[in-house]
Amino acid sequence: MSFHIDVMIQTLIVASRYIWVTLWMSGSALVIGGILGLGIALIRYLNVPILAKCCQWTMPIFKGTPVVLLILGMYLIASKTFDDFAQMMHWTIRFKDFPMMTIVIVALSFMAMINSSEIFRGVFQAVKPGQLDAARSLGMTRNQLIIRILLPQAFPAAIPMLSNLFIQLIKASALASMVSVVDVFSAAKITAQQNYRFLEAYIAVAIVYWGLSVAIEQVTGLYERLQAKKFRRMPL
């Protein structure tokens, strides 16, 4: 079987035009899921009554649910109920006009929420109890403790793990083609269906995802080096 590098380059160019779609879905999911995950981590770390128990019992359910099942399930539910709900709310939009990208973002946000909650919870557990005891002895409220003690230490430590989560979301966003969203993977697959050169198309897609992953890791590495210099300059 011959390999046509010109076809691969052509597919690479076409797929690259949809990088913004992949980044938009993954980035939006990281922000939304990260905020929700941070809230869940705080609830569990601070052992908020009732809510902490609810999160403790529901998180394993979400962990065991594949992203593909979330996307398909949300699509089917929306296709059955959205028109009736829109009519009840007197909206003019119907399901055929509904942006399918929203379904993908919501599904990826669930994935980001689950993973980021564990990331932040682990980071919170690494904060020395003595710092919290000292803050309480100074009369700090719970909100002040969160803003002044937990969060300033949590975010720098969580950045490398959140960047890995971002890469996972980028790869998971390839499932968007299941609900007719044209992203990097879908664009390459459509091109391959026109010339039946699927090997070239898949290699082109792999190059795009590899390039995005390397770029994210380089940015994260730069951040870590800057943080290391900052700590070295701090007086002992």
C-alpha positions in Angstrom: 0.0 0.0 0.0 1.5 3.3 -1.1 1.6 6.3 1.2 0.9 9.8 -0.3 2.6 12.5 1.7 1.0 15.2 -0.4 -2.5 13.9 0.7 -1.3 13.9 4.3 -0.1 17.5 4.0 -3.4 18.5 2.4 -5.4 16.9 5.2 -3.1 18.5 7.8 -3.9 21.9 6.3 -7.6 21.2 6.3 -7.6 19.8 9.9 -5.5 22.7 11.2 -8.3 25.1 10.2 -10.5 23.6 12.9 -7.9 23.7 15.7 -9.8 26.7 17.2 -13.0 24.5 17.5 -11.0 21.8 19.5 -9.4 24.4 21.7 -12.6 26.3 22.3 -14.5 23.1 23.4 -11.6 21.9 25.5 -10.8 25.3 27.0 -14.4 26.1 27.8 -14.8 22.7 29.5 -11.6 23.2 31.5 -12.8 26.6 32.8 -16.3 25.4 33.6 -15.3 22.1 35.0 -12.4 23.6 36.9 -14.6 26.1 38.7 -17.1 23.4 39.6 -14.3 21.0 40.6 -12.8 23.6 42.8 -16.1 24.1 44.5 -16.6 20.3 45.1 -13.0 20.0 46.4 -13.6 22.8 48.9 -16.9 21.2 50.0 -15.2 17.9 50.6 -12.1 19.4 52.2 -14.0 21.6 54.6 -16.5 18.8 55.2 -19.6 20.9 54.6 -22.6 19.2 56.2 -24.8 17.2 53.8 -23.1 18.6 50.7 -19.8 16.8 51.4 -21.7 13.5 51.8 -23.6 14.0 48.5 -20.4 14.7 46.7 -18.7 11.7 48.2 -21.5 9.4 47.0 -22.1 11.0 43.5 -18.5 11.4 42.4 -17.8 7.7 41.9 -20.9 7.5 39.6 -19.6 10.3 37.5 -16.1 8.7 37.5 -17.5 5.5 36.1 -19.4 7.2 33.2 -17.6 7.3 29.9 -17.5 10.6 28.0 -18.9 9.0 24.9 -22.0 7.9 27.0 -22.4 11.4 28.3 -22.3 12.9 24.8 -24.8 10.4 23.3 -27.1 10.5 26.4 -27.3 14.3 26.4 -27.9 14.3 22.6 -30.8 11.9 22.9 -32.3 13.7 25.9 -32.0 17.0 24.2 -33.5 15.7 20.9 -36.5 14.4 22.8 -37.2 17.2 25.2 -35.7 20.4 23.9 -38.5 21.4 21.5 -41.2 20.9 24.2 -39.2 22.9 26.7 -38.5 25.7 24.2 -42.2 25.8 23.3 -43.1 26.0 27.0 -40.7 28.9 27.5 -41.9 30.6 24.3 -38.5 30.4 22.7 -38.2 30.5 18.9 -35.2 28.2 18.8 -35.7 24.5 18.1 -33.5 21.5 18.4 -32.5 21.6 14.8 -31.1 25.0 15.4 -29.4 24.0 18.7 -25.6 24.3 18.6 -24.3 20.7 19.0 -21.0 22.1 20.3 -22.8 23.0 23.6 -23.6 19.3 24.2 -19.9 18.4 23.8 -18.8 21.3 26.1 -21.2 20.2 28.8 -20.1 16.5 28.5 -16.4 17.5 28.6 -17.1 19.8 31.6 -18.3 16.8 33.6 -15.0 15.1 32.8 -13.1 18.2 33.8 -15.1 18.7 37.0 -14.4 15.1 38.1 -10.7 15.2 37.5 -10.1 18.8 38.7 -12.0 18.1 41.9 -9.5 15.3 42.7 -6.6 17.5 41.7 -7.6 20.4 44.0 -8.5 18.0 46.8 -5.1 16.5 46.6 -3.5 19.9 46.6 -5.5 21.0 49.6 -4.5 17.9 51.5 -0.8 18.9 51.0 -1.3 22.2 52.8 0.2 21.9 56.3 -2.4 21.8 59.1 -0.3 24.2 61.1 -1.0 27.0 58.6 -4.7 26.6 59.0 -4.4 26.4 62.8 -2.3 29.6 62.7 -4.9 31.3 60.5 -7.7 30.4 62.8 -5.8 31.6 65.8 -5.5 35.0 64.1 -9.3 35.1 63.9 -9.6 34.4 60.1 -13.0 33.4 58.9 -13.5 30.4 56.6 -13.7 32.6 53.5 -10.5 34.4 54.5 -8.8 31.0 55.1 -9.8 29.9 51.6 -8.8 33.1 49.8 -5.6 33.8 51.7 -4.3 30.3 52.6 -5.7 27.6 50.4 -6.1 29.1 47.0 -2.7 30.9 46.7 -1.0 27.6 47.3 -3.5 25.4 45.4 -3.3 27.1 42.0 0.5 27.1 41.4 0.7 23.5 42.5 -2.3 22.4 40.4 -1.2 24.0 37.1 0.9 21.1 35.9 -1.9 18.6 36.6 -4.5 20.9 35.0 -2.4 21.2 31.9 -2.4 17.4 31.7 -6.2 17.5 32.1 -6.4 20.0 29.3 -4.5 17.6 27.0 -6.9 14.8 28.0 -9.9 17.1 27.1 -8.4 17.9 23.7 -8.1 14.2 22.9 -11.6 13.5 24.2 -13.0 16.3 22.1 -12.5 14.1 19.0 -15.8 12.4 20.1 -17.6 15.6 19.0 -17.9 14.2 15.5 -20.6 11.8 17.0 -23.0 14.7 17.2 -22.0 16.3 13.9 -19.5 18.9 15.3 -16.7 19.5 12.8 -13.4 19.6 14.7 -9.9 18.5 13.9 -10.6 14.8 13.8 -14.0 15.2 12.0 -12.4 17.5 9.3 -9.7 15.0 8.6 -12.2 12.1 8.4 -14.4 14.0 6.0 -11.3 14.7 3.8 -10.4 11.0 3.9 -13.9 9.9 2.9 -13.4 11.9 -0.3 -10.2 10.3 -1.4 -10.2 7.1 0.7 -6.7 7.9 2.1 -7.5 7.2 5.7 -4.0 6.3 6.9 -2.7 9.7 5.7 -5.6 11.5 7.4 -5.1 9.7 10.7 -1.4 10.5 10.7 -2.2 14.2 9.9 -4.6 14.2 12.9 -2.0 12.6 15.1 0.4 15.4 14.2 -2.1 18.1 15.1 -2.8 16.5 18.5 0.9 15.9 19.1 1.6 19.5 18.2 -1.1 20.8 20.6 0.2 18.6 23.4 3.8 19.7 23.0 2.8 23.4 22.9 0.8 23.0 26.2 3.6 21.1 27.8 6.1 23.8 26.8 3.9 26.6 28.2 3.5 24.6 31.4 7.3 24.0 31.6 7.9 27.7 31.2 5.5 28.4 34.0 7.2 25.9 36.3 10.7 27.4 35.5 9.4 30.9 36.3 7.9 29.6 39.6 11.2 27.9 40.5 13.1 31.1 39.9 10.6 33.0 42.0 11.1 30.6 44.9 14.9 30.7 44.6 14.8 34.5 44.9 12.6 34.5 48.0 14.6 35.1 51.2 14.9 32.3 53.6 
